[in-house]
Amino acid sequence: MIGPLRFFREHMGSPFEGDKPKISVDNLPSCFILHPGQNWEVMMSRLSISAVFPLYLLCASTFSPPVFAQGSYLDIMGIIRGDSLGSQFGKKVVPAGDVNGDTIPDFLVLATGSQKVYLFHGKKGGLDTLPDLVFEHKSQLDELGDISSDGFLDYAMRESGQQYRLSIYFGDTCVDTIPDGLVKGNPSGIAFDSYGLHVSAGKLSDTGEAQIVVGKVAQGFDTTRFYFYNNNGQNVVDSIAFFEMLVENKEGMQAGPSQVIGDVNGDGYADLAIGRTGQTEVAPGSVEIYFGGTAFNTIPNIIIRPPAYVSPFDAPAFGRKVADVGDLNNDGFSDFIIGISRTPLLYFGGNPLDTVPLFVLDRIGDHFVDGGDINSDGFTDLLVGRDDYPITGSAYVYYGGNPMDSIVDLSIHELDLPYPADGFGQTVAGLGDIDGNGSNDFAVGSTSSSIPDRGYLWIFNGLLPSSGVNDEKKNLPISFELKQNYPNPFNSNTVISYTLKRRSVIRLEIFNIGGQLVKILSDEEQAAGTHQISWDGRDSSGKPVSSGIYIYRLKTEKENQAKKMILIR
């Protein structure tokens, strides 16, 4: 099964020269032509595409819906593109809740090139690709949650050219482009002052209805400032911070991302995480957790440090990304991710809070969000974006559950899509049921940073509730089963097991976390059945490798699968 984009690339090269297709239709079966500005719907097999397209050809005989899950399909609900070259549409997407009172969720999209934020209303039965409201002169968009406790989601936007001011918009059934409030920061007086680089909100204390936290990192300063603004109820936010927290940058460590991560310890208050990235191998990064309470405490309650299996080379990057991902296992505690060199470590909330990650996800990623219940099983799912797999992007879905595991459940790769998607995976967002069909939908942005790109937003339908068919792990290879190595973590030797369902030529390889080949354990034809291969933690030259995360991959003629393992010396 082959998607049209891959077919075009392999047989005819790029399908475009500018906005014109360079595809010869001689000797090809019937093709569907989508004209600029027209809203066409193409139905082929179970894949639906409904969007405003530039001139483009989809050839029926070569087009097949991408299989994102074994035995089931994810429909592409629609593709929305930027309105002009260089608009960089889709740089950020956030759910807006139901802002027009039709019970269908809506969403907001940032275009950094054209400096606009677009509001799209959800629509029962399908996606409307034309925006319902446009916020002009906006360079930043952040979701704040329901900080006014009125049942509507609220959000912040930065006005173009306003370095120290953010506009606040409260959700309502009659949203307009006039800000409901603003928050201000103080200039540092030096270059690279990044006020508002990280914005989040939640009820951290009883000082007000909720607090908005805005971080400011100024290169060259010995402290990083975090501004706290009160929302005092009735949709009124204080423009001046009621409190400023200064975090000292010392011992080679720089305070970086701040994120309200929900209630990780179950005390009824939201909590704050601040990443402290190191500058050298002797200064590993960390993440400071500040528990909310009646009065917010400026001394961290817990400091999370890199696990022992993280190499000294990677340790300084620990805490460079911190993400709130909701309650993935329905235990009443919020969960969060800490990123380290693009490797996501998943921490489950609890009381007491465990400072050791539950596991390392089996795919690297750059963007992590609460995806909503994508597979309709009652658990929140984790949505991950990665924008260079290996030179193109991907999006991954990990199903929540109790227990939950580290193996990806749905994978969407740019090469399997029916349309070019440079930068695919640069942003991801759970949107809710925006077409009213009973499944929770999600978005993946594709915006190139290296060319004057329009930008595209891909909207995917979630999966409908199971009809009783076994719906365990998806997109696993059908010709073999690769098992988790044992023991894991390991010190000197570990065993990798796999089962071949038919005689196959296989190749079992070990890679380091940087993608470099460490050793080939097997490269031969093997009979059907279960096989075991031991690895002693040495590379192809016989030298012991250092502690860290390693990837083992099993390949057959048509399929491959990879898993992670941890070596501790």
NUMAR-141816 format. One record per residue (C-alpha): chain; x, y, z; residue in one letter. Coordinates in steps of 0.25 Angstrom, whole numbers, padded with zeros to 4 digits, m for minus. Layout:
# NUMAR-141816
ATOM  kette   east  north     up  rest
ATOM      A      X      Y      Z     A
...
This chain:
# NUMAR-141816
ATOM  kette   east  north     up  rest
ATOM      A   0000   0000   0000     M
ATOM      A   0006   0013  m0004     I
ATOM      A   0002   0028  m0002     G
ATOM      A   0001   0037  m0014     P
ATOM      A   0012   0046  m0009     L
ATOM      A   0022   0035  m0007     R
ATOM      A   0018   0030  m0021     F
ATOM      A   0020   0043  m0027     F
ATOM      A   0034   0045  m0021     R
ATOM      A   0038   0031  m0025     E
ATOM      A   0033   0031  m0039     H
ATOM      A   0032   0045  m0043     M
ATOM      A   0039   0054  m0033     G
ATOM      A   0033   0066  m0026     S
ATOM      A   0018   0068  m0030     P
ATOM      A   0020   0083  m0031     F
ATOM      A   0027   0094  m0037     E
ATOM      A   0022   0106  m0029     G
ATOM      A   0007   0104  m0028     D
ATOM      A   0007   0096  m0041     K
ATOM      A   0007   0081  m0042     P
ATOM      A   0018   0075  m0051     K
ATOM      A   0011   0062  m0053     I
ATOM      A   0009   0056  m0066     S
ATOM      A  m0004   0049  m0067     V
ATOM      A  m0001   0041  m0079     D
ATOM      A  m0004   0026  m0078     N
ATOM      A  m0009   0028  m0064     L
ATOM      A  m0023   0024  m0059     P
ATOM      A  m0034   0035  m0056     S
ATOM      A  m0029   0046  m0047     C
ATOM      A  m0037   0056  m0038     F
ATOM      A  m0033   0070  m0040     I
ATOM      A  m0035   0080  m0028     L
ATOM      A  m0036   0094  m0033     H
ATOM      A  m0031   0106  m0025     P
ATOM      A  m0041   0112  m0016     G
ATOM      A  m0051   0101  m0017     Q
ATOM      A  m0056   0093  m0006     N
ATOM      A  m0056   0079  m0011     W
ATOM      A  m0058   0066  m0004     E
ATOM      A  m0050   0054  m0009     V
ATOM      A  m0055   0040  m0004     M
ATOM      A  m0046   0029  m0007     M
ATOM      A  m0047   0016   0001     S
ATOM      A  m0048   0020   0016     R
ATOM      A  m0040   0033   0015     L
ATOM      A  m0047   0046   0015     S
ATOM      A  m0041   0059   0010     I
ATOM      A  m0048   0072   0011     S
ATOM      A  m0041   0085   0009     A
ATOM      A  m0037   0097   0001     V
ATOM      A  m0026   0092  m0008     F
ATOM      A  m0017   0098  m0018     P
ATOM      A  m0017   0091  m0032     L
ATOM      A  m0013   0077  m0029     Y
ATOM      A  m0015   0063  m0034     L
ATOM      A  m0019   0050  m0027     L
ATOM      A  m0018   0038  m0036     C
ATOM      A  m0029   0028  m0032     A
ATOM      A  m0021   0015  m0035     S
ATOM      A  m0009   0019  m0027     T
ATOM      A  m0016   0025  m0016     F
ATOM      A  m0018   0017  m0003     S
ATOM      A  m0022   0022   0011     P
ATOM      A  m0010   0022   0020     P
ATOM      A  m0011   0011   0030     V
ATOM      A  m0008   0018   0043     F
ATOM      A  m0013   0006   0052     A
ATOM      A  m0013  m0009   0048     Q
ATOM      A  m0027  m0013   0044     G
ATOM      A  m0033   0001   0045     S
ATOM      A  m0031   0015   0038     Y
ATOM      A  m0030   0029   0043     L
ATOM      A  m0038   0038   0034     D
ATOM      A  m0032   0051   0030     I
ATOM      A  m0044   0061   0033     M
ATOM      A  m0037   0072   0026     G
ATOM      A  m0025   0080   0022     I
ATOM      A  m0025   0096   0024     I
ATOM      A  m0014   0104   0018     R
ATOM      A  m0009   0118   0020     G
ATOM      A  m0015   0129   0012     D
ATOM      A  m0002   0134   0006     S
ATOM      A   0013   0130   0004     L
ATOM      A   0021   0132   0017     G
ATOM      A   0009   0132   0026     S
ATOM      A   0015   0121   0034     Q
ATOM      A   0001   0116   0037     F
ATOM      A   0000   0105   0048     G
ATOM      A   0012   0109   0057     K
ATOM      A   0003   0108   0069     K
ATOM      A  m0011   0101   0071     V
ATOM      A  m0019   0102   0084     V
ATOM      A  m0033   0097   0087     P
ATOM      A  m0043   0108   0089     A
ATOM      A  m0055   0100   0095     G
ATOM      A  m0069   0104   0090     D
ATOM      A  m0069   0119   0088     V
ATOM      A  m0082   0119   0079     N
ATOM      A  m0091   0111   0087     G
ATOM      A  m0094   0100   0077     D
ATOM      A  m0088   0089   0087     T
ATOM      A  m0077   0086   0077     I
ATOM      A  m0062   0090   0081     P
ATOM      A  m0055   0101   0073     D
ATOM      A  m0040   0103   0072     F
ATOM      A  m0030   0115   0070     L
ATOM      A  m0018   0114   0060     V
ATOM      A  m0006   0124   0060     L
ATOM      A   0001   0128   0047     A
ATOM      A   0014   0135   0051     T
ATOM      A   0018   0140   0037     G
ATOM      A   0005   0147   0035     S
ATOM      A   0004   0151   0050     Q
ATOM      A  m0010   0146   0051     K
ATOM      A  m0018   0136   0060     V
ATOM      A  m0030   0130   0053     Y
ATOM      A  m0042   0124   0060     L
ATOM      A  m0049   0112   0054     F
ATOM      A  m0063   0107   0059     H
ATOM      A  m0065   0093   0059     G
ATOM      A  m0076   0088   0050     K
ATOM      A  m0085   0076   0051     K
ATOM      A  m0083   0067   0040     G
ATOM      A  m0069   0072   0035     G
ATOM      A  m0059   0083   0035     L
ATOM      A  m0061   0097   0031     D
ATOM      A  m0047   0102   0025     T
ATOM      A  m0051   0117   0025     L
ATOM      A  m0048   0124   0039     P
ATOM      A  m0059   0130   0046     D
ATOM      A  m0051   0141   0053     L
ATOM      A  m0037   0147   0051     V
ATOM      A  m0029   0153   0061     F
ATOM      A  m0019   0163   0054     E
ATOM      A  m0005   0166   0058     H
ATOM      A  m0002   0154   0068     K
ATOM      A   0011   0148   0069     S
ATOM      A   0009   0138   0080     Q
ATOM      A  m0003   0129   0085     L
ATOM      A  m0004   0121   0098     D
ATOM      A  m0015   0113   0105     E
ATOM      A  m0018   0117   0119     L
ATOM      A  m0029   0107   0122     G
ATOM      A  m0042   0111   0129     D
ATOM      A  m0035   0121   0139     I
ATOM      A  m0048   0128   0142     S
ATOM      A  m0056   0115   0145     S
ATOM      A  m0068   0119   0136     D
ATOM      A  m0067   0107   0127     G
ATOM      A  m0060   0113   0116     F
ATOM      A  m0045   0112   0112     L
ATOM      A  m0037   0125   0112     D
ATOM      A  m0024   0129   0105     Y
ATOM      A  m0013   0139   0104     A
ATOM      A  m0007   0146   0091     M
ATOM      A   0005   0155   0089     R
ATOM      A   0002   0167   0081     E
ATOM      A   0012   0169   0069     S
ATOM      A   0023   0178   0074     G
ATOM      A   0019   0178   0088     Q
ATOM      A   0031   0171   0095     Q
ATOM      A   0026   0173   0110     Y
ATOM      A   0011   0171   0108     R
ATOM      A   0001   0160   0106     L
ATOM      A  m0013   0161   0103     S
ATOM      A  m0023   0152   0111     I
ATOM      A  m0036   0147   0105     Y
ATOM      A  m0047   0140   0113     F
ATOM      A  m0055   0130   0106     G
ATOM      A  m0070   0132   0104     D
ATOM      A  m0081   0129   0095     T
ATOM      A  m0078   0143   0088     C
ATOM      A  m0063   0144   0086     V
ATOM      A  m0058   0156   0079     D
ATOM      A  m0044   0162   0075     T
ATOM      A  m0044   0172   0087     I
ATOM      A  m0035   0167   0098     P
ATOM      A  m0042   0165   0112     D
ATOM      A  m0029   0169   0119     G
ATOM      A  m0014   0170   0118     L
ATOM      A  m0002   0166   0127     V
ATOM      A   0011   0174   0126     K
ATOM      A   0026   0171   0129     G
ATOM      A   0038   0180   0132     N
ATOM      A   0049   0182   0122     P
ATOM      A   0062   0176   0126     S
ATOM      A   0070   0186   0118     G
ATOM      A   0078   0176   0111     I
ATOM      A   0077   0168   0098     A
ATOM      A   0070   0155   0096     F
ATOM      A   0060   0158   0107     D
ATOM      A   0049   0147   0105     S
ATOM      A   0038   0152   0114     Y
ATOM      A   0026   0142   0111     G
ATOM      A   0034   0131   0105     L
ATOM      A   0027   0122   0114     H
ATOM      A   0012   0125   0118     V
ATOM      A   0003   0116   0126     S
ATOM      A  m0008   0117   0137     A
ATOM      A  m0015   0110   0148     G
ATOM      A  m0019   0111   0163     K
ATOM      A  m0006   0111   0170     L
ATOM      A  m0011   0118   0182     S
ATOM      A  m0023   0125   0189     D
ATOM      A  m0019   0139   0185     T
ATOM      A  m0028   0139   0174     G
ATOM      A  m0037   0131   0165     E
ATOM      A  m0025   0126   0157     A
ATOM      A  m0011   0131   0154     Q
ATOM      A  m0004   0133   0141     I
ATOM      A   0011   0130   0141     V
ATOM      A   0020   0137   0131     V
ATOM      A   0035   0134   0130     G
ATOM      A   0046   0144   0126     K
ATOM      A   0059   0139   0122     V
ATOM      A   0070   0150   0119     A
ATOM      A   0083   0145   0115     Q
ATOM      A   0094   0151   0123     G
ATOM      A   0086   0153   0136     F
ATOM      A   0089   0145   0148     D
ATOM      A   0074   0142   0151     T
ATOM      A   0062   0138   0143     T
ATOM      A   0049   0145   0147     R
ATOM      A   0035   0138   0147     F
ATOM      A   0023   0148   0148     Y
ATOM      A   0010   0144   0155     F
ATOM      A  m0003   0151   0151     Y
ATOM      A  m0016   0149   0158     N
ATOM      A  m0029   0146   0151     N
ATOM      A  m0039   0151   0162     N
ATOM      A  m0052   0145   0157     G
ATOM      A  m0063   0151   0148     Q
ATOM      A  m0053   0151   0136     N
ATOM      A  m0044   0162   0142     V
ATOM      A  m0029   0160   0142     V
ATOM      A  m0018   0169   0149     D
ATOM      A  m0009   0175   0138     S
ATOM      A   0002   0177   0149     I
ATOM      A   0009   0165   0155     A
ATOM      A   0005   0163   0169     F
ATOM      A   0018   0155   0171     F
ATOM      A   0031   0153   0164     E
ATOM      A   0039   0141   0167     M
ATOM      A   0054   0141   0164     L
ATOM      A   0062   0128   0162     V
ATOM      A   0077   0130   0163     E
ATOM      A   0085   0125   0151     N
ATOM      A   0097   0118   0158     K
ATOM      A   0107   0107   0157     E
ATOM      A   0106   0107   0142     G
ATOM      A   0090   0105   0142     M
ATOM      A   0080   0114   0135     Q
ATOM      A   0066   0114   0139     A
ATOM      A   0058   0112   0126     G
ATOM      A   0044   0107   0123     P
ATOM      A   0033   0109   0133     S
ATOM      A   0020   0101   0133     Q
ATOM      A   0008   0099   0142     V
ATOM      A   0006   0084   0141     I
ATOM      A  m0007   0082   0148     G
ATOM      A  m0009   0076   0162     D
ATOM      A   0002   0065   0162     V
ATOM      A   0001   0062   0177     N
ATOM      A  m0014   0062   0179     G
ATOM      A  m0016   0074   0189     D
ATOM      A  m0026   0081   0180     G
ATOM      A  m0016   0092   0176     Y
ATOM      A  m0008   0093   0162     A
ATOM      A   0007   0091   0163     D
ATOM      A   0018   0098   0156     L
ATOM      A   0030   0092   0149     A
ATOM      A   0043   0100   0145     I
ATOM      A   0054   0094   0137     G
ATOM      A   0068   0097   0141     R
ATOM      A   0077   0093   0129     T
ATOM      A   0092   0092   0131     G
ATOM      A   0103   0098   0123     Q
ATOM      A   0114   0087   0124     T
ATOM      A   0115   0072   0127     E
ATOM      A   0118   0075   0142     V
ATOM      A   0105   0083   0143     A
ATOM      A   0094   0074   0139     P
ATOM      A   0080   0079   0138     G
ATOM      A   0069   0078   0148     S
ATOM      A   0054   0081   0149     V
ATOM      A   0049   0088   0161     E
ATOM      A   0034   0085   0166     I
ATOM      A   0027   0096   0174     Y
ATOM      A   0014   0091   0180     F
ATOM      A   0002   0100   0180     G
ATOM      A  m0005   0103   0193     G
ATOM      A  m0012   0113   0201     T
ATOM      A   0000   0122   0200     A
ATOM      A   0010   0119   0189     F
ATOM      A   0024   0115   0194     N
ATOM      A   0036   0120   0186     T
ATOM      A   0045   0109   0191     I
ATOM      A   0044   0096   0182     P
ATOM      A   0037   0084   0189     N
ATOM      A   0044   0074   0180     I
ATOM      A   0056   0075   0171     I
ATOM      A   0056   0064   0160     I
ATOM      A   0070   0061   0155     R
ATOM      A   0074   0052   0143     P
ATOM      A   0072   0037   0145     P
ATOM      A   0085   0029   0147     A
ATOM      A   0085   0023   0133     Y
ATOM      A   0085   0037   0126     V
ATOM      A   0099   0039   0120     S
ATOM      A   0108   0051   0125     P
ATOM      A   0107   0057   0111     F
ATOM      A   0092   0057   0111     D
ATOM      A   0090   0061   0126     A
ATOM      A   0091   0076   0124     P
ATOM      A   0079   0076   0115     A
ATOM      A   0070   0070   0125     F
ATOM      A   0059   0080   0128     G
ATOM      A   0060   0087   0114     R
ATOM      A   0045   0083   0112     K
ATOM      A   0034   0081   0122     V
ATOM      A   0020   0078   0118     A
ATOM      A   0007   0076   0125     D
ATOM      A   0000   0064   0118     V
ATOM      A  m0012   0062   0127     G
ATOM      A  m0016   0050   0135     D
ATOM      A  m0012   0038   0126     L
ATOM      A  m0016   0027   0136     N
ATOM      A  m0028   0032   0142     N
ATOM      A  m0023   0032   0156     D
ATOM      A  m0026   0046   0160     G
ATOM      A  m0012   0052   0159     F
ATOM      A  m0007   0060   0147     S
ATOM      A   0005   0054   0139     D
ATOM      A   0016   0061   0132     F
ATOM      A   0028   0060   0123     I
ATOM      A   0042   0064   0124     I
ATOM      A   0050   0065   0111     G
ATOM      A   0065   0062   0110     I
ATOM      A   0072   0063   0097     S
ATOM      A   0058   0060   0090     R
ATOM      A   0056   0048   0098     T
ATOM      A   0043   0049   0106     P
ATOM      A   0043   0043   0121     L
ATOM      A   0029   0041   0126     L
ATOM      A   0026   0044   0141     Y
ATOM      A   0013   0040   0147     F
ATOM      A   0007   0049   0158     G
ATOM      A   0005   0043   0172     G
ATOM      A   0006   0046   0187     N
ATOM      A   0017   0044   0190     P
ATOM      A   0022   0049   0176     L
ATOM      A   0032   0039   0170     D
ATOM      A   0044   0046   0164     T
ATOM      A   0048   0034   0156     V
ATOM      A   0041   0034   0142     P
ATOM      A   0031   0022   0140     L
ATOM      A   0038   0020   0126     F
ATOM      A   0045   0026   0114     V
ATOM      A   0036   0027   0102     L
ATOM      A   0040   0018   0090     D
ATOM      A   0040   0030   0080     R
ATOM      A   0048   0043   0081     I
ATOM      A   0040   0056   0080     G
ATOM      A   0039   0071   0082     D
ATOM      A   0025   0074   0085     H
ATOM      A   0016   0067   0096     F
ATOM      A   0002   0070   0099     V
ATOM      A  m0011   0064   0105     D
ATOM      A  m0018   0059   0093     G
ATOM      A  m0031   0056   0099     G
ATOM      A  m0037   0042   0098     D
ATOM      A  m0033   0039   0083     I
ATOM      A  m0037   0024   0084     N
ATOM      A  m0050   0026   0092     S
ATOM      A  m0046   0016   0103     D
ATOM      A  m0048   0026   0115     G
ATOM      A  m0034   0030   0116     F
ATOM      A  m0026   0043   0112     T
ATOM      A  m0016   0040   0102     D
ATOM      A  m0002   0046   0099     L
ATOM      A   0000   0053   0086     L
ATOM      A   0015   0055   0082     V
ATOM      A   0020   0063   0070     G
ATOM      A   0034   0061   0063     R
ATOM      A   0038   0069   0052     D
ATOM      A   0049   0062   0045     D
ATOM      A   0047   0047   0043     Y
ATOM      A   0058   0045   0038     P
ATOM      A   0057   0057   0029     I
ATOM      A   0042   0058   0030     T
ATOM      A   0033   0059   0041     G
ATOM      A   0024   0049   0049     S
ATOM      A   0013   0050   0060     A
ATOM      A   0011   0039   0070     Y
ATOM      A  m0001   0035   0079     V
ATOM      A   0001   0027   0092     Y
ATOM      A  m0012   0022   0098     Y
ATOM      A  m0014   0025   0113     G
ATOM      A  m0018   0014   0122     G
ATOM      A  m0016   0007   0135     N
ATOM      A  m0005   0002   0134     P
ATOM      A   0000   0010   0122     M
ATOM      A   0013   0005   0114     D
ATOM      A   0024   0012   0106     S
ATOM      A   0020   0007   0092     I
ATOM      A   0014   0016   0082     V
ATOM      A   0000   0012   0078     D
ATOM      A  m0002   0021   0065     L
ATOM      A   0009   0026   0056     S
ATOM      A   0007   0036   0045     I
ATOM      A   0018   0039   0036     H
ATOM      A   0019   0051   0026     E
ATOM      A   0023   0041   0014     L
ATOM      A   0010   0034   0016     D
ATOM      A   0001   0046   0014     L
ATOM      A  m0006   0050   0001     P
ATOM      A   0001   0064   0001     Y
ATOM      A   0014   0070   0004     P
ATOM      A   0016   0074   0018     A
ATOM      A   0030   0080   0021     D
ATOM      A   0031   0081   0036     G
ATOM      A   0020   0072   0039     F
ATOM      A   0020   0070   0054     G
ATOM      A   0024   0084   0058     Q
ATOM      A   0012   0086   0066     T
ATOM      A   0001   0076   0071     V
ATOM      A  m0012   0078   0078     A
ATOM      A  m0024   0071   0084     G
ATOM      A  m0036   0078   0079     L
ATOM      A  m0048   0070   0084     G
ATOM      A  m0060   0065   0075     D
ATOM      A  m0060   0077   0065     I
ATOM      A  m0069   0070   0055     D
ATOM      A  m0079   0064   0065     G
ATOM      A  m0077   0049   0061     N
ATOM      A  m0074   0044   0074     G
ATOM      A  m0059   0043   0074     S
ATOM      A  m0048   0053   0079     N
ATOM      A  m0040   0059   0068     D
ATOM      A  m0026   0065   0067     F
ATOM      A  m0017   0074   0059     A
ATOM      A  m0003   0073   0054     V
ATOM      A   0004   0085   0048     G
ATOM      A   0014   0085   0036     S
ATOM      A   0021   0098   0035     T
ATOM      A   0035   0099   0029     S
ATOM      A   0045   0108   0036     S
ATOM      A   0055   0109   0025     S
ATOM      A   0046   0114   0013     I
ATOM      A   0035   0124   0012     P
ATOM      A   0024   0114   0015     D
ATOM      A   0009   0116   0015     R
ATOM      A   0008   0105   0026     G
ATOM      A  m0003   0094   0027     Y
ATOM      A  m0011   0088   0038     L
ATOM      A  m0015   0074   0037     W
ATOM      A  m0028   0070   0044     I
ATOM      A  m0030   0055   0048     F
ATOM      A  m0042   0049   0053     N
ATOM      A  m0040   0041   0066     G
ATOM      A  m0045   0026   0066     L
ATOM      A  m0059   0023   0069     L
ATOM      A  m0062   0014   0081     P
ATOM      A  m0058  m0001   0079     S
ATOM      A  m0069  m0010   0074     S
ATOM      A  m0063  m0022   0082     G
ATOM      A  m0052  m0025   0073     V
ATOM      A  m0039  m0027   0080     N
ATOM      A  m0032  m0013   0080     D
ATOM      A  m0020  m0015   0088     E
ATOM      A  m0007  m0010   0081     K
ATOM      A  m0007  m0004   0068     K
ATOM      A   0002  m0003   0056     N
ATOM      A   0011  m0015   0061     L
ATOM      A   0018  m0023   0050     P
ATOM      A   0009  m0034   0045     I
ATOM      A   0021  m0043   0041     S
ATOM      A   0028  m0043   0055     F
ATOM      A   0027  m0039   0069     E
ATOM      A   0039  m0032   0076     L
ATOM      A   0039  m0033   0091     K
ATOM      A   0045  m0024   0102     Q
ATOM      A   0059  m0028   0105     N
ATOM      A   0061  m0034   0119     Y
ATOM      A   0067  m0030   0128     P
ATOM      A   0064  m0015   0126     N
ATOM      A   0071  m0007   0131     P
ATOM      A   0083  m0016   0130     F
ATOM      A   0098  m0015   0135     N
ATOM      A   0106  m0025   0127     S
ATOM      A   0097  m0034   0118     N
ATOM      A   0083  m0034   0113     T
ATOM      A   0074  m0043   0105     V
ATOM      A   0066  m0039   0093     I
ATOM      A   0055  m0048   0089     S
ATOM      A   0046  m0048   0076     Y
ATOM      A   0037  m0057   0069     T
ATOM      A   0036  m0059   0054     L
ATOM      A   0023  m0064   0048     K
ATOM      A   0030  m0069   0035     R
ATOM      A   0044  m0071   0030     R
ATOM      A   0050  m0057   0028     S
ATOM      A   0063  m0050   0026     V
ATOM      A   0065  m0042   0038     I
ATOM      A   0075  m0031   0043     R
ATOM      A   0076  m0028   0058     L
ATOM      A   0083  m0015   0060     E
ATOM      A   0087  m0006   0072     I
ATOM      A   0088   0009   0072     F
ATOM      A   0091   0020   0082     N
ATOM      A   0081   0031   0085     I
ATOM      A   0088   0039   0074     G
ATOM      A   0084   0029   0064     G
ATOM      A   0098   0024   0061     Q
ATOM      A   0100   0009   0059     L
ATOM      A   0107   0002   0070     V
ATOM      A   0106  m0012   0066     K
ATOM      A   0099  m0022   0057     I
ATOM      A   0095  m0034   0065     L
ATOM      A   0089  m0043   0054     S
ATOM      A   0088  m0042   0039     D
ATOM      A   0083  m0055   0033     E
ATOM      A   0071  m0063   0029     E
ATOM      A   0064  m0070   0041     Q
ATOM      A   0053  m0080   0042     A
ATOM      A   0040  m0077   0048     A
ATOM      A   0039  m0078   0063     G
ATOM      A   0044  m0071   0075     T
ATOM      A   0059  m0066   0075     H
ATOM      A   0068  m0060   0086     Q
ATOM      A   0080  m0052   0084     I
ATOM      A   0089  m0047   0096     S
ATOM      A   0096  m0033   0096     W
ATOM      A   0108  m0031   0105     D
ATOM      A   0108  m0016   0104     G
ATOM      A   0120  m0015   0094     R
ATOM      A   0121  m0008   0081     D
ATOM      A   0125  m0015   0068     S
ATOM      A   0140  m0013   0071     S
ATOM      A   0138  m0020   0085     G
ATOM      A   0139  m0008   0093     K
ATOM      A   0129  m0006   0105     P
ATOM      A   0119   0005   0102     V
ATOM      A   0116   0016   0112     S
ATOM      A   0103   0016   0121     S
ATOM      A   0091   0022   0114     G
ATOM      A   0079   0019   0106     I
ATOM      A   0080   0010   0094     Y
ATOM      A   0071   0006   0083     I
ATOM      A   0070  m0008   0077     Y
ATOM      A   0063  m0010   0063     R
ATOM      A   0058  m0023   0056     L
ATOM      A   0056  m0022   0041     K
ATOM      A   0051  m0032   0031     T
ATOM      A   0049  m0030   0017     E
ATOM      A   0036  m0022   0018     K
ATOM      A   0035  m0017   0033     E
ATOM      A   0043  m0012   0044     N
ATOM      A   0041  m0009   0059     Q
ATOM      A   0050  m0003   0070     A
ATOM      A   0050  m0002   0085     K
ATOM      A   0058   0005   0095     K
ATOM      A   0067  m0001   0106     M
ATOM      A   0075   0005   0117     I
ATOM      A   0090   0001   0120     L
ATOM      A   0095   0005   0134     I
ATOM      A   0110   0003   0137     R
